[in-house]
Amino acid sequence: MSAVGAPAPSATAPAPPAAPAARRRFPAGTVRGGAARVVLRAAAVAGAAVVVAALQGVHDPGVLCPLRLLTGVPCPLCGSTTVFVEAGHGRWAAALLANPVTALAAVALVCGPLGPGRRWRQLSYAGRNLLVGAALAAAWVWELARLGPLRS
């Protein structure tokens, strides 16, 4: 029943219009939006690399890796700081040679909005773990050959 004087609701009455959704300047699924986010990420990484390079130029702390410091054996992530220091100085080849896996991971994270991020999220947890494990194993072999017992 309806209240006195109020019209009864009609079964065919249109639904009230939904509130307009908040619009982003560049929608997430577009190349333009992805490119804008890649530029912002690249600027943040480049700025961080320049700052780290400047700090390292003022005060070089030496070996930062606890495993390498205590045992002389480098870990899979050894050379990651060097990647950013060398990139901050504009020495791209030296950055890539310091730890190629870290350099490629940084590029993948920066370019994530253009497609790699979506493909990463589509992987199963087992697939992600396998990929990370393989990357760490490759990085460790590289570092053992570069700094450790496999060095000739």
CYANA upper distance limits for C-alpha pairs under 8 A (distance plus 0.5 A):
  1 MET  CA      8 ALA  CA      8.11
  2 SER  CA      6 ALA  CA      6.89
  2 SER  CA      7 PRO  CA      7.49
  2 SER  CA      8 ALA  CA      6.07
  3 ALA  CA      7 PRO  CA      8.45
  9 PRO  CA     13 ALA  CA      7.89
 23 ARG  CA     27 PRO  CA      8.18
 25 ARG  CA     33 GLY  CA      8.35
 26 PHE  CA     30 THR  CA      7.59
 26 PHE  CA     32 ARG  CA      6.99
 26 PHE  CA     33 GLY  CA      4.81
 26 PHE  CA     36 ALA  CA      8.45
 27 PRO  CA     33 GLY  CA      6.10
 28 ALA  CA     33 GLY  CA      6.09
 28 ALA  CA     34 GLY  CA      6.97
 29 GLY  CA     33 GLY  CA      7.54
 29 GLY  CA     34 GLY  CA      7.73
 30 THR  CA     34 GLY  CA      6.72
 31 VAL  CA     35 ALA  CA      6.39
 31 VAL  CA    114 LEU  CA      7.27
 32 ARG  CA     36 ALA  CA      6.73
 33 GLY  CA     37 ARG  CA      6.87
 34 GLY  CA     38 VAL  CA      6.64
 34 GLY  CA    113 PRO  CA      5.28
 34 GLY  CA    114 LEU  CA      5.82
 35 ALA  CA     39 VAL  CA      6.69
 35 ALA  CA    113 PRO  CA      7.82
 35 ALA  CA    114 LEU  CA      7.29
 36 ALA  CA     40 LEU  CA      6.84
 37 ARG  CA     41 ARG  CA      6.57
 37 ARG  CA    113 PRO  CA      7.21
 38 VAL  CA     42 ALA  CA      6.43
 38 VAL  CA    110 VAL  CA      6.19
 38 VAL  CA    111 CYS  CA      6.08
 38 VAL  CA    112 GLY  CA      7.97
 38 VAL  CA    113 PRO  CA      7.01
 38 VAL  CA    114 LEU  CA      8.04
 39 VAL  CA     43 ALA  CA      6.57
 40 LEU  CA     44 ALA  CA      6.74
 41 ARG  CA     45 VAL  CA      6.67
 41 ARG  CA    110 VAL  CA      5.94
 42 ALA  CA     46 ALA  CA      6.44
 42 ALA  CA    110 VAL  CA      6.35
 43 ALA  CA     47 GLY  CA      6.45
 44 ALA  CA     48 ALA  CA      6.63
 45 VAL  CA     49 ALA  CA      6.58
 45 VAL  CA    110 VAL  CA      8.46
 46 ALA  CA     50 VAL  CA      6.72
 46 ALA  CA     87 ALA  CA      8.41
 46 ALA  CA     88 GLY  CA      7.37
 47 GLY  CA     51 VAL  CA      6.73
 48 ALA  CA     52 VAL  CA      6.59
 48 ALA  CA     84 PHE  CA      8.49
 48 ALA  CA     88 GLY  CA      8.45
 49 ALA  CA     53 ALA  CA      6.53
 49 ALA  CA     84 PHE  CA      5.39
 49 ALA  CA     85 VAL  CA      6.51
 49 ALA  CA     87 ALA  CA      6.80
 49 ALA  CA     88 GLY  CA      4.92
 50 VAL  CA     54 ALA  CA      6.62
 50 VAL  CA     84 PHE  CA      8.43
 50 VAL  CA     85 VAL  CA      7.80
 50 VAL  CA     87 ALA  CA      8.17
 50 VAL  CA     88 GLY  CA      4.63
 50 VAL  CA     89 HIS  CA      7.38
 51 VAL  CA     55 LEU  CA      6.65
 51 VAL  CA     88 GLY  CA      7.91
 52 VAL  CA     56 GLN  CA      6.51
 52 VAL  CA     84 PHE  CA      7.47
 52 VAL  CA     85 VAL  CA      6.41
 52 VAL  CA     88 GLY  CA      7.63
 53 ALA  CA     57 GLY  CA      6.61
 53 ALA  CA     84 PHE  CA      7.65
 53 ALA  CA     85 VAL  CA      4.87
 53 ALA  CA     86 GLU  CA      7.64
 53 ALA  CA     88 GLY  CA      5.72
 53 ALA  CA     89 HIS  CA      6.86
 54 ALA  CA     58 VAL  CA      6.95
 54 ALA  CA     88 GLY  CA      8.47
 55 LEU  CA     59 HIS  CA      6.59
 55 LEU  CA     60 ASP  CA      8.27
 56 GLN  CA     60 ASP  CA      5.33
 56 GLN  CA     61 PRO  CA      7.98
 56 GLN  CA     85 VAL  CA      7.77
 63 VAL  CA     68 ARG  CA      8.04
 63 VAL  CA     69 LEU  CA      6.91
 64 LEU  CA     69 LEU  CA      7.81
 65 CYS  CA     69 LEU  CA      6.48
 65 CYS  CA     74 PRO  CA      7.93
 65 CYS  CA     75 CYS  CA      7.91
 65 CYS  CA     78 CYS  CA      7.00
 66 PRO  CA     70 LEU  CA      6.53
 67 LEU  CA     71 THR  CA      6.29
 67 LEU  CA     72 GLY  CA      7.55
 67 LEU  CA     73 VAL  CA      6.94
 67 LEU  CA     74 PRO  CA      6.93
 67 LEU  CA     75 CYS  CA      6.96
 68 ARG  CA     72 GLY  CA      4.83
 68 ARG  CA     73 VAL  CA      5.21
 68 ARG  CA     74 PRO  CA      5.15
 68 ARG  CA     75 CYS  CA      7.27
 69 LEU  CA     73 VAL  CA      8.48
 72 GLY  CA    148 GLY  CA      7.53
 73 VAL  CA    144 LEU  CA      7.74
 73 VAL  CA    147 LEU  CA      8.20
 73 VAL  CA    148 GLY  CA      5.97
 73 VAL  CA    149 PRO  CA      7.80
 74 PRO  CA     78 CYS  CA      6.34
 74 PRO  CA    140 TRP  CA      8.08
 74 PRO  CA    143 GLU  CA      6.73
 74 PRO  CA    144 LEU  CA      6.82
 74 PRO  CA    147 LEU  CA      7.15
 74 PRO  CA    148 GLY  CA      6.66
 75 CYS  CA    140 TRP  CA      6.65
 75 CYS  CA    143 GLU  CA      7.70
 76 PRO  CA    136 LEU  CA      6.22
 76 PRO  CA    137 ALA  CA      7.59
 76 PRO  CA    139 ALA  CA      5.53
 76 PRO  CA    140 TRP  CA      4.44
 76 PRO  CA    141 VAL  CA      8.19
 76 PRO  CA    143 GLU  CA      6.98
 77 LEU  CA     99 ASN  CA      8.12
 77 LEU  CA    102 THR  CA      7.97
 77 LEU  CA    136 LEU  CA      8.26
 77 LEU  CA    139 ALA  CA      7.54
 77 LEU  CA    140 TRP  CA      7.91
 78 CYS  CA     99 ASN  CA      7.81
 78 CYS  CA    143 GLU  CA      7.25
 79 GLY  CA     83 VAL  CA      6.67
 79 GLY  CA     98 ALA  CA      5.57
 79 GLY  CA     99 ASN  CA      5.81
 79 GLY  CA    143 GLU  CA      8.26
 80 SER  CA     84 PHE  CA      7.37
 80 SER  CA     98 ALA  CA      7.64
 80 SER  CA     99 ASN  CA      6.57
 80 SER  CA    102 THR  CA      6.38
 80 SER  CA    103 ALA  CA      8.39
 81 THR  CA     85 VAL  CA      6.76
 82 THR  CA     86 GLU  CA      6.39
 82 THR  CA     95 ALA  CA      7.19
 82 THR  CA     98 ALA  CA      6.71
 83 VAL  CA     87 ALA  CA      6.57
 83 VAL  CA     94 ALA  CA      8.04
 83 VAL  CA     95 ALA  CA      4.73
 83 VAL  CA     96 LEU  CA      7.17
 83 VAL  CA     98 ALA  CA      6.22
 83 VAL  CA     99 ASN  CA      7.00
 83 VAL  CA    102 THR  CA      7.81
 83 VAL  CA    103 ALA  CA      7.09
 84 PHE  CA     88 GLY  CA      6.35
 84 PHE  CA     95 ALA  CA      7.38
 85 VAL  CA     89 HIS  CA      6.90
 85 VAL  CA     95 ALA  CA      8.13
 86 GLU  CA     90 GLY  CA      6.77
 86 GLU  CA     91 ARG  CA      5.66
 86 GLU  CA     92 TRP  CA      7.19
 86 GLU  CA     94 ALA  CA      6.69
 86 GLU  CA     95 ALA  CA      5.46
 87 ALA  CA     91 ARG  CA      5.96
 87 ALA  CA     92 TRP  CA      6.01
 87 ALA  CA     94 ALA  CA      8.46
 87 ALA  CA     95 ALA  CA      6.11
 91 ARG  CA     95 ALA  CA      6.77
 92 TRP  CA     96 LEU  CA      6.70
 93 ALA  CA     97 LEU  CA      6.68
 94 ALA  CA     98 ALA  CA      6.58
 95 ALA  CA     99 ASN  CA      7.58
 95 ALA  CA    100 PRO  CA      8.27
 95 ALA  CA    103 ALA  CA      7.66
 96 LEU  CA    100 PRO  CA      5.37
 96 LEU  CA    103 ALA  CA      6.39
 99 ASN  CA    103 ALA  CA      6.93
 99 ASN  CA    139 ALA  CA      7.32
 99 ASN  CA    142 TRP  CA      7.95
 99 ASN  CA    143 GLU  CA      7.80
100 PRO  CA    104 LEU  CA      6.57
100 PRO  CA    139 ALA  CA      7.87
101 VAL  CA    105 ALA  CA      6.50
101 VAL  CA    135 ALA  CA      7.06
101 VAL  CA    136 LEU  CA      8.32
101 VAL  CA    138 ALA  CA      8.12
101 VAL  CA    139 ALA  CA      6.30
102 THR  CA    106 ALA  CA      6.60
103 ALA  CA    107 VAL  CA      6.89
104 LEU  CA    108 ALA  CA      6.64
105 ALA  CA    109 LEU  CA      6.62
106 ALA  CA    110 VAL  CA      6.66
107 VAL  CA    111 CYS  CA      6.54
108 ALA  CA    112 GLY  CA      6.24
108 ALA  CA    116 PRO  CA      7.05
108 ALA  CA    117 GLY  CA      8.44
109 LEU  CA    117 GLY  CA      8.03
111 CYS  CA    115 GLY  CA      7.85
111 CYS  CA    116 PRO  CA      7.33
111 CYS  CA    117 GLY  CA      8.33
112 GLY  CA    116 PRO  CA      5.28
112 GLY  CA    117 GLY  CA      4.71
112 GLY  CA    118 ARG  CA      7.86
113 PRO  CA    117 GLY  CA      6.46
113 PRO  CA    118 ARG  CA      8.02
115 GLY  CA    119 ARG  CA      6.89
116 PRO  CA    120 TRP  CA      6.54
117 GLY  CA    121 ARG  CA      6.76
118 ARG  CA    122 GLN  CA      6.81
119 ARG  CA    123 LEU  CA      7.09
120 TRP  CA    128 ARG  CA      7.82
123 LEU  CA    127 GLY  CA      6.14
123 LEU  CA    128 ARG  CA      6.59
124 SER  CA    128 ARG  CA      6.71
125 TYR  CA    129 ASN  CA      6.58
126 ALA  CA    130 LEU  CA      6.57
127 GLY  CA    131 LEU  CA      6.64
128 ARG  CA    132 VAL  CA      6.63
129 ASN  CA    133 GLY  CA      6.41
130 LEU  CA    134 ALA  CA      6.53
131 LEU  CA    135 ALA  CA      6.65
132 VAL  CA    136 LEU  CA      6.62
133 GLY  CA    137 ALA  CA      6.59
134 ALA  CA    138 ALA  CA      6.63
135 ALA  CA    139 ALA  CA      6.57
136 LEU  CA    140 TRP  CA      6.54
137 ALA  CA    141 VAL  CA      6.77
138 ALA  CA    142 TRP  CA      6.71
139 ALA  CA    143 GLU  CA      6.64
140 TRP  CA    144 LEU  CA      6.47
141 VAL  CA    145 ALA  CA      6.66
142 TRP  CA    146 ARG  CA      6.57
143 GLU  CA    147 LEU  CA      6.13
143 GLU  CA    148 GLY  CA      7.23
144 LEU  CA    148 GLY  CA      4.78
144 LEU  CA    149 PRO  CA      6.46
144 LEU  CA    150 LEU  CA      5.85
144 LEU  CA    151 ARG  CA      7.25
145 ALA  CA    149 PRO  CA      7.40
145 ALA  CA    150 LEU  CA      4.91
145 ALA  CA    151 ARG  CA      5.05
145 ALA  CA    152 SER  CA      8.18
146 ARG  CA    150 LEU  CA      7.94
146 ARG  CA    151 ARG  CA      6.23
147 LEU  CA    151 ARG  CA      6.72
